[in-house]
Amino acid sequence: MKGGGLEMGTTTSEVAKSGAAKRGAAVVDFFLRVIAIIATLGSAIAMGTTNQTLPFFTQFIRFRAKYDDLPMFTFFVVANSLVSAYLVLSLALSIFHIMRSRAHASRIVLIFFDTGMLALLTAGASAAAAIVYLAHKGNTRTNWFAICQQFNSFCERISGSLIGSFGAILILVVLILMSAVTLSRR
Amino acid sequence: MKGGGLEMGTTTSEVAKSGAAKRGAAVVDFFLRVIAIIATLGSAIAMGTTNQTLPFFTQFIRFRAKYDDLPMFTFFVVANSLVSAYLVLSLALSIFHIMRSRAHASRIVLIFFDTGMLALLTAGASAAAAIVYLAHKGNTRTNWFAICQQFNSFCERISGSLIGSFGAILILVVLILMSAVTLSRR
């Protein structure tokens, strides 16, 4: 459809150029989403499989750390899984935008859900980061001590799993901005 | 039909109607920002002035809880203050949009910064929420005990100060969506 072009009297080549730019943006959008899926899924799996049993134990207690000892880590896994699942679904819309670069309402839907998922993912990642910080440093005022002194590999795992999540946050911000720019170019 | 109008050269009344709708949206945008300023500023002040000294003390120790005993609460105050300051600045652009409803590039700038601030505010609020949860419930596996059992009023204060922050997060999501919808209507 050439509606926008006709309005201002733009030439066919300009309309084609704008369409090509939008298609290019949609392709970048698609690949960014794929990267974000890998990042969030990786984070969820890395956190969700974390568990460490210390090699020494008493008669009654085995010292064992697992991610779901702390509810914030459970939330982290849930948030990452949800965002990952959403991003997989959103690929369909992304492909639709590659094919039909003038699509309009679907981009607003995408911005809306992207923003919601950004908030969810940031909440999960930063709640987990707060606990990871406590696990590493502890806090003397509240007498919460650094469990990382015992659970070394547990702590490395939970720290590492944050990376994917924060990467995906950056990608989502870029995706929202790209959608906004594309929307503004009719 | 609007599409037909765009193709054939929109009539003056349709342009005026679209302009009025945009102006209305810009006014709502302005008031939502003012509410968000109050919410984030309130959160920052409520958290930043929290401190409780227990009525009993030993020769060496006074039991005292202050928000900056925990770095996540400091981050919370910083994040809320920054977002609040940004929102005050953004009011200028919001007023500009009320006056010039066809403004375009400035809306993209606004979406970009709104999204960044949404991420910052969510990070601050949920890191603080994670610690507030720990303070209330403690965690038996890691031997972090619930400090709220001693510091009652401290805990009430820090819990309450989260509300403004989460309210402002919701408002920011709405603002981003509204900007996107306005951008899409040329």
Interface residues (C-beta under 8 A of the other chain):
Chain A: G3 G4 L6 E7 A65 D69 L70 P71 M72 H104 R107 I108 I111 F112 T115 G116 L118 A119 T122 A123 G124 A125 S126 A127 A128 A129 A130 I131 Y133 L134 A135 N139 R141 T142 N143 W144 F145 I147 I169 V173 I176 L177 S179 A180 V181 L183 S184 R186
Chain B: G3 L6 E7 G9 T10 A65 D69 L70 P71 M72 H104 R107 I108 I111 F112 T115 G116 L118 A119 T122 A123 G124 A125 S126 A127 A128 A129 A130 I131 Y133 L134 A135 N139 R141 T142 N143 W144 F145 I147 I169 V173 I176 L177 S179 A180 V181 L183 S184 R186
